[in-house]
Amino acid sequence: MHEGHIVSAIDNFDPYYDRSIKEEGIRDLHEHSNFHFQEGDINNTGFLLNIKDGHSIDAIVHLAAKAGVRASIENPVGCAHFNITGTQSMLEFAREMDVETFTFGSSSSVYGNNEKVPFAEEDAVHHPISPYAASKRSGELIAHTYHHLYDMTVHCLRFFTVYGPRQRPDLAIHKFSRQLLAGQPIAIYGDGTSSRDYTYMDDIVDGVTSSLHRAHAVETPEYEIINLGGSKMMKLRDLIAGIGDALGVEPEIKQLPRPAGDVERTYADISKARELLGYSPNAPIDGGLEKFAAWAKEYYADREVEEVGV
């Protein structure tokens, strides 16, 4: 929008978490005249065809998904419906509308428990360990088919543990912060030695924007899978200590067995993103946690922080 583009956004307000959190997340966007919002289901072809609203569509950024590894294990059919069938629906919409650029939000979960780190795009990803991971890899493959058949430029961006203000409440940093603010012990799965590559949301936005710029600049349609991460690993126990420092609360830990589907580590090789997109993450984790903590304290200052289940 700041570059003069008209942005049409779609969300079905899935009840996975409270609708009011989502509505608050987009509240400020409604102040922009170039932002249009439609509530609807991406699997509804008629709905999609009606949102064109007289404008040509230059690019689609497909971020809609039934999120969450553990949620996908509890409801694999729902995961497949939104993440596989939904991606197929969006690609078909792109074909119908002659959209030449399609950006797909994939996930680091596709790497599974890859022993080699950092994870690189050419690594084999044949053994996903959750329905969510399998659905994201399926989306990449379906997107390649549309690139091959219909000359779309497709970028599949593998996001690595994105965080920041307004983060989904079920994700670790937000969940742990609520537990600390509520005076609860932090429930962790495993012994705290698992590690993740945490990526601040501003760096992800820069990567997505750069992907769109590249897609419009290339002369020949291309298909690329690109990691977007912070390219640093942090152990779970160190993350919790950092959140506690940022909130000014001493964490108390409650250890639980690690569930099936959780990967041991994620770690992005971002050399391809640097080369193709000029991607350079510049938000260190301690600064990102400080920003999240400041938001969380303000957000929950006049709200009751409910007890957080495991």
Solvent accessible surface area in square Angstrom, and as a share of the most:
residue,aa,sasa,rsa
1,M,50,0.22
2,H,165,0.74
3,E,99,0.44
4,G,54,0.52
5,H,106,0.47
6,I,83,0.42
7,V,57,0.32
8,S,61,0.39
9,A,30,0.23
10,I,42,0.21
11,D,54,0.28
12,N,54,0.28
13,F,20,0.08
14,D,24,0.13
15,P,125,0.79
16,Y,80,0.30
17,Y,50,0.19
18,D,84,0.43
19,R,105,0.38
20,S,62,0.40
21,I,42,0.21
22,K,29,0.12
23,E,74,0.33
24,E,42,0.19
25,G,22,0.21
26,I,39,0.20
27,R,140,0.51
28,D,62,0.32
29,L,60,0.30
30,H,104,0.46
31,E,146,0.65
32,H,66,0.29
33,S,103,0.67
34,N,45,0.23
35,F,16,0.07
36,H,63,0.28
37,F,55,0.23
38,Q,64,0.29
39,E,88,0.40
40,G,15,0.15
41,D,48,0.25
42,I,15,0.07
43,N,35,0.18
44,N,77,0.39
45,T,82,0.47
46,G,39,0.38
47,F,34,0.14
48,L,1,0.01
49,L,75,0.37
50,N,120,0.62
51,I,15,0.08
52,K,80,0.34
53,D,94,0.49
54,G,80,0.76
55,H,74,0.33
56,S,92,0.59
57,I,42,0.21
58,D,93,0.48
59,A,31,0.24
60,I,14,0.07
61,V,55,0.32
62,H,5,0.02
63,L,102,0.51
64,A,42,0.33
65,A,40,0.31
66,K,39,0.17
67,A,17,0.13
68,G,12,0.11
69,V,39,0.23
70,R,95,0.35
71,A,20,0.16
72,S,3,0.02
73,I,75,0.38
74,E,150,0.67
75,N,68,0.35
76,P,64,0.40
77,V,119,0.68
78,G,13,0.13
79,C,1,0.00
80,A,39,0.31
81,H,77,0.34
82,F,42,0.17
83,N,3,0.02
84,I,54,0.27
85,T,69,0.40
86,G,0,0.00
87,T,1,0.00
88,Q,71,0.32
89,S,18,0.12
90,M,13,0.06
91,L,0,0.00
92,E,54,0.24
93,F,10,0.04
94,A,0,0.00
95,R,86,0.31
96,E,89,0.40
97,M,44,0.20
98,D,121,0.63
99,V,4,0.03
100,E,127,0.57
101,T,4,0.03
102,F,0,0.00
103,T,0,0.00
104,F,2,0.01
105,G,4,0.04
106,S,3,0.02
107,S,12,0.07
108,S,9,0.06
109,S,14,0.09
110,V,1,0.01
111,Y,8,0.03
112,G,2,0.02
113,N,66,0.34
114,N,28,0.15
115,E,147,0.66
116,K,104,0.44
117,V,57,0.33
118,P,46,0.29
119,F,1,0.00
120,A,5,0.04
121,E,22,0.10
122,E,147,0.66
123,D,19,0.10
124,A,69,0.53
125,V,11,0.06
126,H,139,0.62
127,H,148,0.66
128,P,49,0.31
129,I,65,0.33
130,S,8,0.05
131,P,44,0.28
132,Y,30,0.12
133,A,1,0.01
134,A,38,0.29
135,S,2,0.01
136,K,9,0.04
137,R,55,0.20
138,S,32,0.20
139,G,0,0.00
140,E,0,0.00
141,L,96,0.48
142,I,33,0.17
143,A,0,0.00
144,H,81,0.36
145,T,63,0.37
146,Y,16,0.06
147,H,34,0.15
148,H,129,0.58
149,L,104,0.52
150,Y,93,0.35
151,D,98,0.51
152,M,4,0.02
153,T,7,0.04
154,V,0,0.00
155,H,2,0.01
156,C,0,0.00
157,L,0,0.00
158,R,2,0.01
159,F,36,0.15
160,F,0,0.00
161,T,48,0.28
162,V,46,0.27
163,Y,4,0.02
164,G,1,0.01
165,P,26,0.16
166,R,109,0.40
167,Q,17,0.07
168,R,57,0.21
169,P,15,0.09
170,D,54,0.28
171,L,58,0.29
172,A,37,0.29
173,I,2,0.01
174,H,2,0.01
175,K,25,0.11
176,F,12,0.05
177,S,0,0.00
178,R,42,0.15
179,Q,1,0.01
180,L,8,0.04
181,L,59,0.29
182,A,36,0.28
183,G,70,0.67
184,Q,33,0.14
185,P,47,0.30
186,I,0,0.00
187,A,6,0.05
188,I,8,0.04
189,Y,42,0.16
190,G,11,0.11
191,D,81,0.42
192,G,0,0.00
193,T,55,0.32
194,S,13,0.09
195,S,11,0.07
196,R,50,0.18
197,D,0,0.00
198,Y,23,0.09
199,T,1,0.00
200,Y,10,0.04
201,M,68,0.30
202,D,71,0.37
203,D,4,0.02
204,I,14,0.07
205,V,90,0.52
206,D,82,0.43
207,G,1,0.01
208,V,20,0.12
209,T,44,0.26
210,S,30,0.19
211,S,0,0.00
212,L,39,0.20
213,H,93,0.42
214,R,66,0.24
215,A,7,0.05
216,H,109,0.49
217,A,78,0.60
218,V,40,0.23
219,E,176,0.79
220,T,99,0.58
221,P,53,0.33
222,E,26,0.12
223,Y,44,0.17
224,E,36,0.16
225,I,23,0.12
226,I,0,0.00
227,N,0,0.00
228,L,0,0.00
229,G,0,0.00
230,G,19,0.18
231,S,32,0.20
232,K,152,0.64
233,M,83,0.37
234,M,45,0.20
235,K,84,0.36
236,L,22,0.11
237,R,123,0.45
238,D,70,0.36
239,L,0,0.00
240,I,3,0.02
241,A,52,0.40
242,G,20,0.19
243,I,4,0.02
244,G,2,0.02
245,D,116,0.60
246,A,11,0.09
247,L,14,0.07
248,G,68,0.66
249,V,53,0.30
250,E,154,0.69
251,P,30,0.19
252,E,115,0.51
253,I,84,0.43
254,K,103,0.44
255,Q,115,0.51
256,L,36,0.18
257,P,116,0.73
258,R,76,0.28
259,P,40,0.25
260,A,87,0.68
261,G,10,0.09
262,D,26,0.13
263,V,14,0.08
264,E,69,0.31
265,R,64,0.23
266,T,4,0.03
267,Y,53,0.20
268,A,0,0.00
269,D,36,0.18
270,I,7,0.03
271,S,70,0.45
272,K,53,0.23
273,A,0,0.00
274,R,123,0.45
275,E,140,0.63
276,L,36,0.18
277,L,17,0.08
278,G,61,0.58
279,Y,8,0.03
280,S,69,0.44
281,P,29,0.18
282,N,122,0.63
283,A,30,0.23
284,P,82,0.52
285,I,44,0.22
286,D,94,0.49
287,G,27,0.26
288,G,2,0.02
289,L,6,0.03
290,E,98,0.44
291,K,109,0.46
292,F,2,0.01
293,A,3,0.02
294,A,62,0.48
295,W,42,0.15
296,A,0,0.00
297,K,93,0.39
298,E,135,0.61
299,Y,27,0.10
300,Y,29,0.11
301,A,84,0.65
302,D,123,0.64
303,R,96,0.35
304,E,153,0.69
305,V,32,0.19
306,E,133,0.60
307,E,145,0.65
308,V,14,0.08
309,G,60,0.58
310,V,96,0.55
